[in-house]
Amino acid sequence: MIVQGGVTCSGPVELDSPARVIKREGVFKMPKRKQYSAEFKTRVVLELLTAQKGLMQASREYGIKDTILSRWKQEFLERAPQLFGKEQVDNREAEVKIAELERMVGKLTLELDVAKKALGYSNWIGKPNGE
């Protein structure tokens, strides 16, 4: 008889990997999947790409299945062009924004000069109380 999640099962229970099931306090729980940081994945993939380590060597050393490492490598290679393409789009957007701001500064400078001349601003400075 097997107790799983508070339910009693009298028949056989098929599990994907019985070795991975952990029994805690009478309840079977699967361990949480390992989470790897983006920096770690990048470092491992770069080691594979630069032939510092072979796929099987990295798999043994890091304790990660070779299929997962292959998937990381493929994902890295598929997304690399997007990374560089985005940088160029961001640069173009920044250039357009800078040009727009420069035009605005020029327009405001011109308006300020016109306003100064209209008010006689240059003669007005330094005279207390509008004398």
Phi, psi and omega in degrees: 000136182238134176255123181224117178060033178083000181251133179268127180246127180269339182264180180290146179244127179268129178239147179299314182214095184300334181292337183271352182279133181245132180261119178232124176051042176080003181238136179273131178227143175276139178292154179290148178290147178289140176249127180249140180288159179297324180296318179297313180300317180298316181298316181295315181296320179294325175298321178291317183291326181271007178061026173291326179221147174277167182300312182291323178297314179296321179300313179293316185295318183265352180069035181239137181300145181297331179293324178291316178298320177297320179296318178300316181297314181297317179298318179300312182293326179290326185269348181303314179299326179295322180299312181287327177294321180295322180299318180293320178296317179298320179295318179296318179297319179295318179297318179297316180296318179297316179298319179297317179294323177296320177297319180295319178297316178299317180296315181293324177296317179296316178297322179295318178298317179296317180295320179298315181294320182294324181270353185064038187301322183294330178277337185281334182291136175090353178262113181293140176054032173073021180290000000 
